[in-house]
């Protein structure tokens, strides 16, 4: 019996290894930093206005349309089928990018890439369904690290191939297609999970009989928050009716899960601390994704790729490295985040605003590169702090739910920004003016949290 338990505890290593290989290959995209030069170059011969106002917005819209249904389907089908879908979407994206032409074809590329990003939830949620809570921290570290390493290696490789070997952007995309195809093959070797966070939970009544097997639930070793005890009890009781009914209708099951999810959301956002951290998360992530989506267009405007050397890959590699460093440093910061957290949000959001305004006003490409490095490093520092502050107070199920909902709200805000600022049906602003808007947007975020932090500090001194 003891040997069987030891073997069971070691089963986390194989799926973790395969998932890390999958993460490495799907992030190993050396062509990604050079997407705009590729689209506006001789391969696709698109104008910068077509790319900015007609093609790139499609990604935002498709991502928004797919995110919520994919989130539910991912949990219902237990992750692996969605990882396979992501692999197929990757391959279709790069096949179209390589061999299709015209605005409509590139809009299809953006649609399928929206599917890719919407299905990323399966990658980060899968591992929690096949390992015990004892291994969550280690496995999360492995998966996050491997994707950062792959992104850095891909950016460096892309830059070296372009600058030193004079490899064309077309062949860079061919290398990316080979890499994402390997990721697709890796996904076949992942074991099929027997449980998921919401629809297929391993609750008390589903476990084997015995006094030592009915107590723990996923995430039960975490501290409780936002009526966690009450929520956990109700969550454990949730599956009982359909068990008594003997696999009740799927529609009723879906309704019960949705009602439980809405209750969990209401309970969690009733915590003022989690509400403000989530508000920053949604606002800042919307702006960050918008900047990430259009930064190459600004670089190409400042230093046209057909007449200037392109260093997008090197800049992305340095930005990824700085992001990993700032994320790593967070664990050594001995700060009372309850008291000074919102002040940090205000200060670093102001730095982000300044870096974006620098990119608007300067005409020097190197100043644009520097502003981007500062912007990304500050955002990654703050999002790591926000993630920790939210996750430390919640069970894994509720953290996954808040993570998904915060990103959904961020995507709604980003869609509004895209429609108003970028889309041809909105203001259709030029790329330089867009970054003035984005800088002002982060200045507003900085103002909100700076005022909030000052009020918090004053009230704490009065006490």
Backbone torsions as a table, in degrees:
resi	resn	phi	psi	omega
1	UNK	NA	-40.9	179.4
2	UNK	-64.6	-38.2	178.7
3	UNK	-65.3	-39.2	179.5
4	UNK	-62.4	-42.2	178.8
5	UNK	-64.0	-38.3	179.1
6	UNK	-64.9	-41.3	178.8
7	UNK	-64.7	-39.6	179.0
8	UNK	-63.1	-39.4	-178.1
9	UNK	-69.5	-21.2	-179.2
10	UNK	-91.0	-3.7	-177.3
11	UNK	-68.8	-9.3	-179.9
12	UNK	-73.3	-22.1	-173.2
13	UNK	-68.8	-42.4	-177.5
14	UNK	-65.3	-52.9	178.5
15	UNK	-61.9	-32.2	177.8
16	UNK	-65.7	-42.9	178.3
17	UNK	-61.2	-47.8	-179.2
18	UNK	-64.2	-41.0	-179.5
19	UNK	-65.9	-36.7	176.9
20	UNK	-66.4	-40.5	176.3
21	UNK	-62.9	-42.5	177.3
22	UNK	-60.5	-46.8	180.0
23	UNK	-62.0	-38.1	179.8
24	UNK	-64.7	-48.7	-175.4
25	UNK	-70.9	-35.2	-178.0
26	UNK	-77.3	-19.0	174.6
27	UNK	-94.9	-6.3	-178.8
28	UNK	-84.5	77.2	-175.2
29	UNK	-124.0	83.3	-176.7
30	UNK	-65.0	-16.3	-178.9
31	UNK	-84.7	-16.3	-170.9
32	UNK	-60.5	-42.3	179.1
33	UNK	-66.1	-10.4	-175.3
34	UNK	-115.6	25.1	-176.2
35	UNK	-64.6	-48.0	-178.3
36	UNK	-64.5	-46.1	174.8
37	UNK	-59.0	-33.9	178.5
38	UNK	-67.0	-44.3	-177.9
39	UNK	-69.7	-35.7	-177.7
40	UNK	-91.2	-4.2	-179.7
41	UNK	-86.4	-170.1	-176.1
42	UNK	-66.2	-20.9	-178.3
43	UNK	-65.4	-43.3	-177.4
44	UNK	-115.2	-25.4	172.9
45	UNK	57.3	42.0	176.9
46	UNK	-96.7	154.1	177.4
47	UNK	-84.0	160.5	179.8
48	UNK	-64.8	-32.9	178.1
49	UNK	-68.4	-39.7	177.2
50	UNK	-62.4	-42.5	-179.8
51	UNK	-65.7	-45.5	-174.2
52	UNK	-73.4	-48.5	-168.9
53	UNK	-97.7	-16.7	-175.6
54	UNK	-119.6	-27.8	-174.5
55	UNK	-100.6	-57.1	-176.2
56	UNK	-59.7	-36.2	178.8
57	UNK	-59.6	-25.2	-177.8
58	UNK	-61.7	-35.5	178.0
59	UNK	-58.7	-45.7	-179.3
60	UNK	-61.1	-45.2	-177.1
61	UNK	-67.5	-43.0	-179.0
62	UNK	-69.0	-37.6	177.4
63	UNK	-60.6	-45.5	179.6
64	UNK	-63.5	-44.1	-177.5
65	UNK	-66.1	-31.3	-173.5
66	UNK	-94.5	-20.9	-168.2
67	UNK	-60.3	-52.1	-174.7
68	UNK	-67.6	-49.6	177.7
69	UNK	-61.3	-38.1	178.6
70	UNK	-66.0	-36.7	178.2
71	UNK	-58.8	-45.4	179.9
72	UNK	-71.5	-43.9	-179.3
73	UNK	-63.0	-38.5	-179.9
74	UNK	-56.5	-46.5	-179.5
75	UNK	-71.4	-36.8	-176.2
76	UNK	-67.8	-41.0	-178.0
77	UNK	-92.4	2.4	173.9
78	UNK	67.6	49.9	159.8
79	UNK	72.5	-55.9	-171.5
80	UNK	-58.4	-46.1	177.8
81	UNK	-57.8	-32.7	179.6
82	UNK	-73.4	-34.6	173.7
83	UNK	-63.5	-38.5	175.4
84	UNK	-64.1	-41.1	176.6
85	UNK	-61.8	-39.5	178.0
86	UNK	-62.6	-42.0	178.0
87	UNK	-61.4	-42.9	177.4
88	UNK	-63.0	-42.2	179.7
89	UNK	-63.9	-39.2	175.5
90	UNK	-57.8	-49.1	-176.2
91	UNK	-64.0	-44.3	178.3
92	UNK	-61.9	-41.9	-179.8
93	UNK	-56.1	-49.7	-174.9
94	UNK	-79.7	-25.1	172.0
95	UNK	-64.5	-44.5	176.7
96	UNK	-64.1	-41.0	-178.3
97	UNK	-64.1	-32.8	-178.8
98	UNK	-80.5	-42.6	-166.0
99	UNK	-116.2	-11.5	179.7
100	UNK	-94.2	159.7	-178.4
101	UNK	-138.9	155.9	176.6
102	UNK	99.2	162.6	-177.0
103	UNK	-64.1	-44.8	-178.2
104	UNK	-61.5	-40.3	179.4
105	UNK	-65.6	-40.2	179.8
106	UNK	-72.5	-27.4	172.5
107	UNK	-67.1	-35.4	174.6
108	UNK	-64.7	-38.0	175.3
109	UNK	-57.1	-46.7	-179.2
110	UNK	-65.6	-34.6	177.5
111	UNK	-63.6	-48.5	-179.1
112	UNK	-68.1	-30.2	175.8
113	UNK	-71.9	-29.6	171.5
114	UNK	-62.2	-37.5	174.5
115	UNK	-63.7	-40.4	178.4
116	UNK	-59.0	-49.7	-177.0
117	UNK	-70.8	-33.1	178.1
118	UNK	-66.7	-31.4	-178.4
119	UNK	-87.8	1.0	177.9
120	UNK	-61.9	-23.5	179.0
121	UNK	-58.1	-31.9	-179.0
122	UNK	-66.0	-35.4	-179.0
123	UNK	-64.6	-46.3	-175.2
124	UNK	-81.0	-20.3	-180.0
125	UNK	-92.6	-25.1	-174.8
126	UNK	-55.1	-47.8	-170.5
127	UNK	-63.5	-30.3	-178.3
128	UNK	-72.2	-12.2	179.8
129	UNK	-93.0	-9.5	-177.3
130	UNK	-121.5	-1.5	177.1
131	UNK	-125.5	159.7	178.2
132	UNK	-79.5	165.0	-178.8
133	UNK	-62.3	-23.8	179.7
134	UNK	-62.3	-25.9	-175.2
135	UNK	-105.2	1.8	-176.6
136	UNK	-54.6	-51.1	-173.8
137	UNK	-63.0	-44.4	-177.6
138	UNK	-66.3	-45.9	-177.5
139	UNK	-66.0	-41.3	176.7
140	UNK	-59.4	-42.0	178.7
141	UNK	-61.0	-45.0	179.4
142	UNK	-60.3	-48.2	-175.5
143	UNK	-66.8	-42.0	178.7
144	UNK	-65.9	-42.7	-176.9
145	UNK	-64.6	-42.7	-175.7
146	UNK	-66.4	-34.1	178.6
147	UNK	-70.4	-36.7	176.5
148	UNK	-66.0	-42.6	178.5
149	UNK	-61.7	-45.5	-178.8
150	UNK	-63.2	-42.0	179.1
151	UNK	-63.3	-39.9	178.9
152	UNK	-66.9	-47.1	179.7
153	UNK	-61.0	-42.3	-179.5
154	UNK	-62.7	-44.2	-179.6
155	UNK	-64.7	-43.4	179.0
156	UNK	-64.2	-46.8	-179.2
157	UNK	-60.0	-45.4	179.4
158	UNK	-59.3	-44.1	-179.9
159	UNK	-64.9	-42.3	179.9
160	UNK	-64.9	-41.8	-180.0
161	UNK	-65.6	-38.1	-179.6
162	UNK	-73.4	-46.0	-172.7
163	UNK	-80.4	-38.3	-173.5
164	UNK	-101.6	-37.7	-176.8
165	UNK	-100.6	-3.3	179.0
166	UNK	54.5	39.9	177.4
167	UNK	-75.8	138.4	-177.9
168	UNK	-74.6	159.4	176.8
169	UNK	-64.0	-30.9	177.4
170	UNK	-60.5	-46.0	-178.9
171	UNK	-71.3	-29.7	172.7
172	UNK	-61.3	-41.3	178.1
173	UNK	-68.5	-31.3	175.5
174	UNK	-65.9	-39.7	176.2
175	UNK	-62.9	-42.3	178.0
176	UNK	-61.9	-41.8	177.6
177	UNK	-58.9	-42.6	177.7
178	UNK	-62.4	-39.9	-178.2
179	UNK	-67.0	-47.1	-178.7
180	UNK	-69.4	-26.6	175.1
181	UNK	-67.7	-37.9	174.9
182	UNK	-64.4	-38.4	176.4
183	UNK	-60.9	-42.3	178.5
184	UNK	-60.5	-42.1	178.0
185	UNK	-64.6	-39.3	179.4
186	UNK	-61.1	-35.6	-176.2
187	UNK	-63.9	-24.4	178.4
188	UNK	-66.5	-26.6	-176.3
189	UNK	-86.0	-5.4	178.7
190	UNK	-72.0	133.2	176.2
191	UNK	-67.4	147.5	179.9
192	UNK	-77.4	120.5	180.0
193	UNK	-63.9	149.1	177.3
194	UNK	-95.5	-8.3	-178.9
195	UNK	-142.6	165.2	173.8
196	UNK	-142.4	178.4	-171.2
197	UNK	-74.4	-30.9	-172.5
198	UNK	-122.2	-52.9	-173.1
199	UNK	-83.1	-28.1	-176.6
200	UNK	-127.7	57.3	-176.8
201	UNK	-78.7	145.1	174.9
202	UNK	-88.3	85.9	-176.2
203	UNK	-89.7	179.6	-174.5
204	UNK	-56.9	-45.9	-175.0
205	UNK	-73.2	-12.6	-178.3
206	UNK	-93.7	-13.5	-176.5
207	UNK	-83.2	165.3	179.2
208	UNK	-66.1	148.6	-179.8
209	UNK	-66.7	148.4	-179.9
210	UNK	147.9	147.6	-174.8
211	UNK	-67.6	-21.7	-175.2
212	UNK	-101.7	8.0	-174.1
213	UNK	-118.4	1.7	-177.1
214	UNK	-106.4	2.1	-172.4
215	UNK	-93.0	-56.4	-170.7
216	UNK	-73.2	146.0	169.6
217	UNK	-127.2	168.9	-178.1
218	UNK	-60.2	127.1	177.1
219	UNK	79.1	10.9	-176.3
220	UNK	-72.9	-11.9	178.8
221	UNK	-85.0	-1.6	-179.5
222	UNK	-89.0	154.3	175.8
223	UNK	-64.5	151.8	-176.1
224	UNK	-91.4	156.0	178.6
225	UNK	-160.4	165.3	177.9
226	UNK	41.3	59.4	179.4
227	UNK	58.0	40.8	-174.8
228	UNK	-61.4	-39.8	-178.0
229	UNK	-62.1	-46.8	179.5
230	UNK	-62.6	-43.2	-179.4
231	UNK	-64.7	-39.9	-178.1
232	UNK	-65.8	-39.9	-180.0
233	UNK	-62.9	-46.7	-179.3
234	UNK	-66.1	-34.0	178.6
235	UNK	-66.8	-39.2	179.4
236	UNK	-67.1	-31.3	-179.3
237	UNK	-80.7	-15.8	-173.7
238	UNK	-54.2	-48.8	-174.6
239	UNK	-74.2	-11.4	-173.1
240	UNK	-56.8	-44.7	-177.4
241	UNK	-58.8	-42.3	-177.3
242	UNK	-74.5	-23.4	175.1
243	UNK	-69.7	-40.4	179.4
244	UNK	-67.3	-33.9	-179.0
245	UNK	-83.2	-7.0	179.8
246	UNK	68.9	71.5	-179.9
247	UNK	58.6	70.6	179.4
248	UNK	-64.5	175.6	-174.6
249	UNK	-58.2	139.8	179.1
250	UNK	-57.3	-33.8	-178.7
251	UNK	-64.4	-41.8	177.5
252	UNK	-65.7	-39.3	177.6
253	UNK	-60.4	-46.8	179.1
254	UNK	-60.0	-42.8	-179.4
255	UNK	-63.5	-42.5	179.1
256	UNK	-62.6	-41.7	179.5
257	UNK	-64.4	-43.6	179.9
258	UNK	-63.2	-40.4	177.7
259	UNK	-64.1	-40.4	178.8
260	UNK	-66.5	-39.7	178.6
261	UNK	-63.9	-41.8	179.7
262	UNK	-65.6	-37.4	177.6
263	UNK	-65.7	-43.5	179.0
264	UNK	-60.8	-42.7	178.4
265	UNK	-61.9	-45.5	179.7
266	UNK	-60.6	-42.9	179.8
267	UNK	-64.5	-44.6	-176.1
268	UNK	-68.6	-42.5	-178.9
269	UNK	-76.8	-5.4	172.6
270	UNK	-74.9	-15.0	173.1
271	UNK	-79.8	117.5	-175.9
272	UNK	-61.1	-38.1	179.7
273	UNK	-60.8	-49.4	-179.4
274	UNK	-66.8	-32.4	179.8
275	UNK	-63.3	-45.9	-177.9
276	UNK	-71.0	-39.2	176.0
277	UNK	-63.3	-40.4	179.7
278	UNK	-67.7	-36.1	178.2
279	UNK	-61.8	-46.2	177.8
280	UNK	-62.5	-44.8	-179.5
281	UNK	-52.4	-51.0	-176.1
282	UNK	-65.7	-46.9	-178.3
283	UNK	-64.0	-47.8	-176.0
284	UNK	-70.4	-38.5	179.9
285	UNK	-65.6	-36.7	176.0
286	UNK	-60.0	-47.4	179.1
287	UNK	-66.8	-39.8	180.0
288	UNK	-62.0	-47.9	179.9
289	UNK	-63.0	-35.2	179.0
290	UNK	-66.4	-43.9	177.8
291	UNK	-63.3	-44.6	-179.5
292	UNK	-60.5	-36.1	-177.0
293	UNK	-71.1	-28.0	-172.7
294	UNK	-120.0	4.6	-176.8
295	UNK	-65.0	-37.4	179.8
296	UNK	-64.5	-32.2	178.0
297	UNK	-65.2	-42.0	177.4
298	UNK	-63.8	-44.3	178.6
299	UNK	-60.3	-41.9	-179.1
300	UNK	-68.1	-28.7	176.4
301	UNK	-72.2	-42.6	-179.6
302	UNK	-70.6	-37.9	-179.8
303	UNK	-138.4	86.4	-175.3
304	UNK	-52.8	131.9	-173.3
305	UNK	-66.7	-24.6	-179.3
306	UNK	-75.8	-13.6	-178.5
307	UNK	-130.4	1.9	-177.9
308	UNK	-135.1	155.8	173.6
309	UNK	-68.9	138.8	-177.1
310	UNK	-106.5	124.4	-179.1
311	UNK	-118.9	28.1	-178.2
312	UNK	-58.1	-40.7	-178.5
313	UNK	-64.0	-43.4	179.3
314	UNK	-64.0	-40.7	-179.6
315	UNK	-65.9	-42.8	178.7
316	UNK	-64.2	-37.7	178.5
317	UNK	-63.8	-45.5	179.2
318	UNK	-65.3	-40.4	179.7
319	UNK	-63.1	-41.5	178.6
320	UNK	-65.7	-41.0	178.7
321	UNK	-63.6	-46.3	178.5
322	UNK	-62.1	-37.2	178.6
323	UNK	-63.3	-42.5	179.6
324	UNK	-67.2	-35.5	178.6
325	UNK	-66.5	-48.1	-179.2
326	UNK	-64.2	-37.3	177.2
327	UNK	-65.5	-36.9	-179.4
328	UNK	-70.3	-34.9	-176.3
329	UNK	-68.0	-24.5	-175.4
330	UNK	-55.3	-38.9	-175.9
331	UNK	-64.8	-18.0	-179.2
332	UNK	-98.3	1.0	179.9
333	UNK	-84.1	110.9	179.0
334	UNK	-93.4	82.1	-174.6
335	UNK	-129.2	143.6	173.4
336	UNK	-78.1	91.8	-174.6
337	UNK	-67.3	-26.6	177.2
338	UNK	-62.5	-33.3	-177.3
339	UNK	-94.0	-41.9	-173.0
340	UNK	-109.4	1.0	-177.3
341	UNK	-61.3	-45.5	-177.7
342	UNK	-72.1	-26.2	172.7
343	UNK	-65.3	-41.5	176.7
344	UNK	-62.7	-40.8	177.6
345	UNK	-60.4	-41.4	179.6
346	UNK	-67.2	-45.1	-176.4
347	UNK	-65.7	-50.4	-175.7
348	UNK	-73.6	-27.3	173.1
349	UNK	-67.3	-34.1	175.7
350	UNK	-65.8	-39.0	176.6
351	UNK	-63.8	-42.3	176.0
352	UNK	-58.8	-43.8	178.4
353	UNK	-61.0	-43.9	179.2
354	UNK	-62.0	-40.2	-179.7
355	UNK	-66.6	-36.9	178.3
356	UNK	-70.7	-38.7	176.8
357	UNK	-66.9	-34.1	174.4
358	UNK	-60.1	-43.7	179.8
359	UNK	-65.1	-28.8	177.7
360	UNK	-72.9	-45.8	-171.1
361	UNK	-84.6	-27.2	-177.1
362	UNK	-82.0	152.8	173.3
363	UNK	-109.8	2.6	-178.5
364	UNK	-90.8	125.0	-177.4
365	UNK	-63.9	-33.2	-179.0
366	UNK	-70.1	-33.1	174.4
367	UNK	-67.6	-36.5	175.7
368	UNK	-62.9	-44.0	177.9
369	UNK	-60.2	-45.7	-178.9
370	UNK	-62.5	-43.1	178.4
371	UNK	-60.9	-38.9	178.6
372	UNK	-66.0	-40.9	178.9
373	UNK	-61.2	-44.6	179.2
374	UNK	-64.6	-44.6	-178.0
375	UNK	-59.5	-49.5	-176.0
376	UNK	-68.6	-39.9	179.9
377	UNK	-63.3	-42.7	179.8
378	UNK	-65.3	-42.5	179.7
379	UNK	-63.6	-44.9	-178.4
380	UNK	-64.4	-35.1	175.7
381	UNK	-61.9	-48.5	-176.4
382	UNK	-70.7	-38.5	-178.7
383	UNK	-68.5	-30.7	175.7
384	UNK	-66.3	-43.8	178.5
385	UNK	-63.4	-45.6	-179.7
386	UNK	-62.2	-42.0	178.8
387	UNK	-60.6	-44.8	179.9
388	UNK	-64.7	-44.2	-177.6
389	UNK	-63.4	-33.2	178.4
390	UNK	-80.9	-45.3	-174.3
391	UNK	-67.5	-34.3	-174.4
392	UNK	-67.4	-18.6	-176.8
393	UNK	-103.8	5.2	-173.2
394	UNK	-132.6	156.4	168.9
395	UNK	-71.0	166.8	-178.0
396	UNK	-61.6	-38.4	-179.6
397	UNK	-63.0	-46.4	-177.1
398	UNK	-71.4	-33.4	175.7
399	UNK	-63.9	-45.6	178.8
400	UNK	-59.8	-39.4	179.8
401	UNK	-66.0	-46.2	179.4
402	UNK	-67.3	-38.1	176.9
403	UNK	-58.2	-48.4	-179.8
404	UNK	-65.2	-41.8	-177.5
405	UNK	-70.1	-40.1	177.4
406	UNK	-60.3	-42.0	179.0
407	UNK	-68.9	-33.0	176.6
408	UNK	-64.9	-44.5	177.7
409	UNK	-62.7	-41.6	177.6
410	UNK	-58.8	-40.7	-178.5
411	UNK	-69.1	-35.4	175.5
412	UNK	-62.4	-46.0	178.4
413	UNK	-62.5	-42.4	179.2
414	UNK	-63.1	-38.2	178.3
415	UNK	-63.3	-40.9	177.2
416	UNK	-61.9	-44.6	176.9
417	UNK	-58.7	-42.9	-178.4
418	UNK	-65.0	-46.3	-178.8
419	UNK	-62.4	-44.1	-174.9
420	UNK	-77.1	-44.3	-169.4
421	UNK	-92.4	-40.7	-167.0
422	UNK	-104.0	-48.0	-169.1
423	UNK	-59.1	148.5	179.3
424	UNK	-66.4	-18.6	176.5
425	UNK	-86.4	-5.0	177.1
426	UNK	-108.7	-137.1	-178.7
427	UNK	-74.9	-25.5	180.0
428	UNK	51.4	52.5	-177.9
429	UNK	-72.2	151.2	175.2
430	UNK	-68.9	163.0	-170.6
431	UNK	-63.9	-34.1	-179.7
432	UNK	-68.5	-44.1	178.5
433	UNK	-65.6	-33.9	177.0
434	UNK	-56.3	-42.0	-177.7
435	UNK	-73.2	-22.0	169.9
436	UNK	-66.1	-41.7	177.6
437	UNK	-63.8	-44.7	-177.9
438	UNK	-66.1	-38.2	176.3
439	UNK	-64.1	-42.2	177.8
440	UNK	-64.9	-36.6	178.7
441	UNK	-60.2	-47.1	179.1
442	UNK	-70.0	-28.1	174.9
443	UNK	-64.8	-38.3	176.5
444	UNK	-64.9	-43.0	176.7
445	UNK	-59.3	-44.7	179.3
446	UNK	-61.1	-41.7	179.3
447	UNK	-63.6	-43.2	-179.5
448	UNK	-59.2	-49.1	-174.2
449	UNK	-80.7	-23.8	174.4
450	UNK	-69.0	-45.2	177.8
451	UNK	-63.7	-43.2	178.7
452	UNK	-60.8	-41.7	-178.8
453	UNK	-68.6	-37.9	177.8
454	UNK	-62.8	-43.9	177.6
455	UNK	-62.0	-38.9	-179.7
456	UNK	-66.3	-43.2	179.3
457	UNK	-65.8	-40.4	179.6
458	UNK	-64.7	-43.3	-179.8
459	UNK	-67.0	-34.2	178.4
460	UNK	-69.4	-33.2	177.3
461	UNK	-72.0	-35.6	178.6
462	UNK	-63.6	-31.6	179.0
463	UNK	-72.4	NA	NA
